[in-house]
Amino acid sequence: MLVHVLRRVAGAVAVLWAAFTVSFLVLYLLPSDPVAIMLDQGAGGERVDPARVAELRERYGFDQGPLQQYLTVLGRTLTGDLGTSISSGAPVTGLIADAFPETAKLAGLALVLGLAGGVGIATLASWTRAAWLRGLLLSLPPLGVAVPGFWVGLVLLHLFSFTWFVFPAVGNEGFASLVLPAVTLAVGLAAVVAQMLSQGLREAWRAPYVETAFAKGAGRARVLGAHVARNGSLPTVTVLGVLVGNLLGGTVVVETVFSRQGFGRLVENAVTTQDIPVVQGLVVVAAAVFVATSLLVDLAHPLLDPRALSAPHAGRGTRSGTAPGALAGEGTR
């Protein structure tokens, strides 16, 4: 287990370093000059003093060579200093710290709603014996994946804000303002979860260990909870880190549609003004969230499937089509 943890932690650090390096190469080596762009935007069409441009370029380190810039920014980031915003002059860490709580609440609620909806659809489709109901439920995930998120948000705004006046259309005030943006994000997440989980559950129901459990006298509910759900959910749990990363990416669009102040709006403003330190800091924070979530999922995976710790021996005990605990009569008495 210790070797497994160390290997996963080393992989997470490598991914985070790669994300930082790629974002630096893309952002800091752009042919445009972010300082000149910022001064041009504030000058209102007037001529910008070249000496002022040179002064700010030196202050932000843009006059250094690429390697020196990279080492400087990397060393500063390792100490928790993400630099200073070019457009506002505020510390990037402070800007992200102010914006992230609202986005965390939005993404957290969307994650809960998305998982509840996806798991509910997949479980009911796997449980029911009515073919029409199963077909109806399984047709919902492809529809949820195909529908654009911004369109879902606009429809929800039209119905629940402008027609029925149930929820506020914009702003960050109170829990009610979170509902429509969270549902907008949750639709795509629920669709992906339902697709993956329903496929995993269908395969698990066809496994020979299900017949073994039924032969030992287990009821349908017991088989679903003790064996089918546990084994059928492994693929979904594995990609949970990717789904959380997609939630953060989706906040850029959703917070724009609902005019919410948060991580997404900060990304939009930073990209629009080409505020490189802010964009770099946002990329690092988003990558850190993604890496941390994926690491937690990787570390939790052996709890669901202990064979993950001994991949070379994963085939032992499974060639006869039995799940862990099925032959032992687990949960069948």
Summary of the structure (lengths in Angstrom):
residues: 333
radius of gyration: 24.9
end to end distance: 31.8
largest distance: 84.9
contacts: 1055
relative contact order: 0.14
helix: 75%
strand: 1%
